[in-house]
């Protein structure tokens, strides 16, 4: 292993607390998955839909309200110039649900696109892990500034990403195993309230397990810092060569 292959050491701020691997991992997960605000934006449209539908059984009003609050969340982020990826994903999910429900006239179909997405995501986590490129690593690699270096140069992190991807895949499959039977057997309000209840706990469990696995893994290789170091070294070589020619 060359010097560039060694995981970068965590820096220590002399005027502040140490930047530990656990803290770096926690910050990266918060950035990648949106934190508390991202969870609120994920839950709120579905919660509003099932609440209104439970009260008046009106599909159109429930769907329009859910879509309106999703658009409002995006507007707030745009006004504040915040990252909009989580809010936009919520809008698309709600929009697909509204289209499905309106086309079929069955309020339960509002939830079907999200359930199918969850199933597809669970399979993606499992399949990519079996293929040697765990999805959670592909998602978090850029956040940690390591890109895909973990695949060939940091086997400890690759193993941690594989464990985390298995955790995500199995947790999401367990969630699907609960929701899909309810889609067929339960009514809209029962399915809706169970789905809302299962939004956050499985997600938090998967994020926690990811944090546990990565906090114990070797630190990431900062490929961006490596590239900057190589550029500086190249400039020094060019400057030295220019001085030799002038001398």
C-alpha positions as CSV (number, residue, x, y, z in Angstrom):
1,X,0.0,0.0,0.0
2,X,1.5,3.4,-1.0
3,X,1.3,6.5,1.0
4,X,-1.7,7.6,-1.2
5,X,-3.4,4.4,-0.4
6,X,-3.4,5.0,3.3
7,X,-6.6,6.4,4.7
8,X,-6.2,10.0,5.6
9,X,-5.8,10.8,9.3
10,X,-8.5,12.8,11.0
11,X,-7.5,16.4,11.7
12,X,-7.6,18.0,15.1
13,X,-8.6,21.6,15.6
14,X,-6.2,23.1,18.1
15,X,-8.9,25.6,19.2
16,X,-11.7,23.1,19.4
17,X,-12.7,19.5,20.0
18,X,-11.2,16.6,18.1
19,X,-12.9,15.7,14.8
20,X,-13.5,12.0,15.5
21,X,-14.4,9.4,12.9
22,X,-17.8,9.0,14.7
23,X,-18.5,12.8,14.4
24,X,-17.5,12.8,10.8
25,X,-19.7,9.8,10.1
26,X,-22.6,11.4,11.9
27,X,-22.3,14.7,10.0
28,X,-22.1,12.8,6.7
29,X,-25.2,10.7,7.4
30,X,-27.0,13.9,8.4
31,X,-26.1,15.5,5.1
32,X,-26.9,12.5,3.0
33,X,-30.3,11.7,4.5
34,X,-31.6,15.1,5.3
35,X,-31.7,15.0,9.1
36,X,-34.8,15.9,11.1
37,X,-36.1,18.3,8.4
38,X,-35.8,15.7,5.7
39,X,-37.7,13.3,7.8
40,X,-40.5,15.8,8.4
41,X,-40.7,16.5,4.7
42,X,-41.0,12.8,4.1
43,X,-43.7,12.1,6.6
44,X,-45.9,15.3,6.4
45,X,-47.6,14.8,3.0
46,X,-48.6,11.2,3.7
47,X,-49.7,12.2,7.2
48,X,-51.9,15.0,5.8
49,X,-53.4,12.7,3.2
50,X,-54.4,10.0,5.6
51,X,-55.7,12.5,8.2
52,X,-58.0,14.3,5.7
53,X,-59.1,11.0,4.2
54,X,-59.9,9.6,7.6
55,X,-62.1,12.6,8.3
56,X,-64.0,13.1,5.1
57,X,-63.2,10.1,2.8
58,X,-62.6,12.5,-0.1
59,X,-59.8,11.3,-2.4
60,X,-59.5,14.5,-4.3
61,X,-59.2,16.9,-1.4
62,X,-56.8,14.5,0.4
63,X,-54.6,14.2,-2.7
64,X,-54.6,17.9,-3.5
65,X,-53.7,18.8,0.1
66,X,-50.8,16.3,0.2
67,X,-49.4,17.7,-3.1
68,X,-49.9,21.3,-2.0
69,X,-47.9,20.8,1.2
70,X,-45.1,19.1,-0.7
71,X,-44.9,22.0,-3.1
72,X,-44.9,24.4,-0.1
73,X,-42.0,22.6,1.4
74,X,-40.0,23.0,-1.8
75,X,-41.0,26.7,-2.0
76,X,-39.7,27.3,1.5
77,X,-36.4,25.6,0.8
78,X,-36.0,27.6,-2.4
79,X,-36.8,30.9,-0.6
80,X,-34.2,30.0,2.1
81,X,-31.8,28.8,-0.6
82,X,-31.4,25.4,1.1
83,X,-30.8,22.1,-0.5
84,X,-34.0,21.0,-2.2
85,X,-33.2,17.3,-3.1
86,X,-35.2,15.8,-0.3
87,X,-38.1,18.1,-0.7
88,X,-38.1,17.5,-4.5
89,X,-38.0,13.7,-4.0
90,X,-41.1,14.1,-1.8
91,X,-42.9,16.1,-4.4
92,X,-42.3,13.5,-7.1
93,X,-43.4,10.7,-4.8
94,X,-46.6,12.5,-3.8
95,X,-47.2,13.4,-7.5
96,X,-47.0,9.8,-8.6
97,X,-49.2,8.8,-5.8
98,X,-51.8,11.4,-6.7
99,X,-51.7,10.3,-10.4
100,X,-52.1,6.6,-9.5
101,X,-55.0,7.3,-7.1
102,X,-56.8,9.6,-9.5
103,X,-56.4,7.2,-12.4
104,X,-57.8,4.2,-10.5
105,X,-60.2,6.0,-8.2
106,X,-58.8,3.9,-5.3
107,X,-57.4,6.0,-2.5
108,X,-55.0,3.1,-1.5
109,X,-53.2,3.6,-4.7
110,X,-51.8,6.9,-3.4
111,X,-49.4,4.8,-1.4
112,X,-48.6,2.2,-4.1
113,X,-45.7,4.1,-5.9
114,X,-43.9,4.7,-2.6
115,X,-44.3,1.1,-1.6
116,X,-43.0,-0.1,-5.0
117,X,-40.1,2.4,-4.6
118,X,-39.3,0.9,-1.2
119,X,-39.3,-2.6,-2.6
120,X,-37.1,-1.6,-5.5
121,X,-34.7,0.2,-3.2
122,X,-34.5,-2.9,-0.9
123,X,-33.6,-5.1,-3.9
124,X,-31.1,-2.5,-5.1
125,X,-29.3,-2.5,-1.7
126,X,-29.1,-6.3,-1.8
127,X,-28.2,-6.8,-5.4
128,X,-25.4,-4.1,-5.5
129,X,-23.9,-5.6,-2.3
130,X,-23.9,-9.1,-3.9
131,X,-22.2,-7.5,-7.0
132,X,-19.4,-6.0,-4.8
133,X,-20.5,-2.4,-5.1
134,X,-22.9,-1.8,-2.1
135,X,-25.3,1.0,-2.8
136,X,-24.7,2.8,0.5
137,X,-21.1,3.2,-0.5
138,X,-22.1,4.7,-3.8
139,X,-24.4,7.1,-2.0
140,X,-22.0,8.1,0.8
141,X,-18.7,7.9,-1.0
142,X,-19.0,11.5,-2.5
143,X,-20.2,12.8,0.9
144,X,-17.1,11.5,2.6
145,X,-15.0,12.8,-0.4
146,X,-13.7,9.3,-1.0
147,X,-15.8,8.6,-4.1
148,X,-15.1,4.9,-5.1
149,X,-11.7,4.6,-3.5
150,X,-13.2,2.3,-0.8
151,X,-13.8,-0.4,-3.5
152,X,-10.1,-1.1,-4.2
153,X,-8.0,0.8,-1.7
154,X,-9.9,0.6,1.6
155,X,-11.2,-2.9,2.2
156,X,-12.3,-2.2,5.8
157,X,-14.7,0.5,4.6
158,X,-16.0,-1.7,1.7
159,X,-16.9,-4.3,4.3
160,X,-18.6,-1.7,6.5
161,X,-20.6,-0.4,3.5
162,X,-21.6,-4.0,2.6
163,X,-22.9,-4.6,6.2
164,X,-24.8,-1.3,6.1
165,X,-26.3,-2.1,2.7
166,X,-27.4,-5.5,3.9
167,X,-29.0,-3.7,6.9
168,X,-30.9,-1.3,4.7
169,X,-32.0,-4.0,2.3
170,X,-33.3,-6.3,5.0
171,X,-35.0,-3.6,7.0
172,X,-36.8,-2.3,3.9
173,X,-37.8,-5.8,2.9
174,X,-39.3,-6.3,6.3
175,X,-41.2,-3.0,5.9
176,X,-42.6,-4.3,2.5
177,X,-43.6,-7.6,4.1
178,X,-45.9,-5.6,6.4
179,X,-47.2,-3.1,3.9
180,X,-48.0,-5.1,0.9
181,X,-50.4,-7.6,2.7
182,X,-52.1,-4.5,4.2
183,X,-52.5,-3.0,0.7
184,X,-54.6,-6.0,-0.3
185,X,-56.4,-6.7,2.9
186,X,-56.8,-3.4,4.9
187,X,-58.8,-0.3,4.1
188,X,-57.2,3.0,3.1
189,X,-57.1,4.5,6.5
190,X,-55.6,1.4,8.2
191,X,-52.9,1.2,5.5
192,X,-52.2,4.9,5.7
193,X,-51.7,5.1,9.4
194,X,-49.5,2.0,9.4
195,X,-47.4,3.4,6.6
196,X,-47.0,6.7,8.4
197,X,-46.0,4.9,11.6
198,X,-43.4,2.9,9.6
199,X,-41.9,6.0,7.9
200,X,-39.4,7.0,10.6
201,X,-38.5,4.0,12.9
202,X,-37.1,1.7,10.2
203,X,-35.2,4.6,8.7
204,X,-33.7,5.6,12.0
205,X,-32.7,1.9,12.6
206,X,-31.0,1.7,9.3
207,X,-29.2,5.0,9.8
208,X,-28.1,4.0,13.2
209,X,-26.7,0.7,12.0
210,X,-24.9,2.5,9.2
211,X,-23.4,4.8,11.8
212,X,-22.2,1.9,13.9
213,X,-20.6,0.1,11.0
214,X,-18.9,3.1,9.6
215,X,-17.7,4.5,12.9
216,X,-15.8,1.3,13.5
217,X,-14.4,1.2,9.9
218,X,-11.1,2.8,8.8
219,X,-11.3,6.5,7.9
220,X,-12.1,7.4,4.3
221,X,-9.5,8.3,1.8
222,X,-10.0,11.9,0.8
223,X,-9.4,11.7,-2.9
224,X,-10.0,15.4,-3.4
225,X,-7.2,16.2,-0.9
226,X,-5.0,13.8,-2.8
227,X,-5.7,15.5,-6.1
228,X,-4.9,18.9,-4.6
229,X,-1.7,17.5,-3.1
230,X,-0.7,16.1,-6.5
231,X,-1.4,19.4,-8.2
232,X,0.8,21.2,-5.7
233,X,3.6,18.7,-6.1
234,X,3.3,19.1,-9.9
235,X,3.5,22.9,-9.6
236,X,6.6,22.6,-7.4
237,X,8.3,20.3,-9.9
238,X,7.5,22.7,-12.7
239,X,8.8,25.6,-10.7
240,X,12.0,23.7,-9.9
241,X,12.5,22.8,-13.5
242,X,12.0,26.4,-14.6
243,X,14.6,27.5,-12.1
244,X,17.1,24.9,-13.4
245,X,16.6,26.1,-17.0
246,X,17.1,29.8,-15.9
247,X,20.2,28.8,-14.0
